[in-house]
Amino acid sequence: MPSPPVGTVGATRPPSDVRIGDFILLDGQYQRVQDMRSAGPPAHRVLHFAGRAPLIMREARTTYRPLEHL
């Protein structure tokens, strides 16, 4: 498994807590969420990535979020 993107912190998040800019491990590579849409039930999200088919996120999974500087 590859190392997470530098400057990010991982957490298990439900679809409703994923943000544009988060990273998700898909097919052995970390993909950055470029856009998202609601899908069906309120708890589902369609995540869009550059150069990859969208992913329908139906359950919590580990995502990596860039650290916020205060």
N, C-alpha and C positions, 0 to 999 in steps of 0.2 A: 504494500500500500504506500503511495507517495506521501510525502510530508505535506501538511496543510499549508496554504499560502502564508507567506511571511506577514506578520502584523495582524493576524486574525486570531480570534478565540472561538473555540468550538462549544456548542451547546445543543442539546436535543430540544427542538422547537416544533410546535404544532404548525400546520399550514397557515393559520391565522397570524403567526408571529414572524413569518419569513418576510424579509425586506429586499427590495432591489439593491444589489450590491453584495448580498450574501453569496457564499460559495457552497456548492454541494458536490460531493464526490459521485460521479457518474461514469461508468465504464472505465474506471481506473484513472480518471483525470478530474481535477477540480474545475467545475464550470461556474461562472459568475452569472447570477440572475440579472438579466437585462430588463425584463418586464414581467408583469404577471396579471392575471385576470381571475375573477371568481369562476368557479365551475360547479354547477349543480348545487348541492348542499352548501351552506355557508362555511363549513369546515374544509372545503376543497379549494385548491388553487391550481391554476395552470401556470407553470413557470416557463418563461422563455429565455433562451440562451443564444449567444452568437454562434452560428455554424452548427447547430444541433437541433434536433426535433424537440418540441416542448415536452414537458413532463407534467402529468397530473399528479399533484401531491395530495394524498388522501389521509395520511397519518403522520405522526411526529417522526422526525429523522434528524440526524446530526447535520447542522449547518455551521459554517464558519463565517463570522462577521468581523469586518475590519474594526480594530480598536478605535474608540472615539477619544480624541484628545480634548481635555477640558482646559 
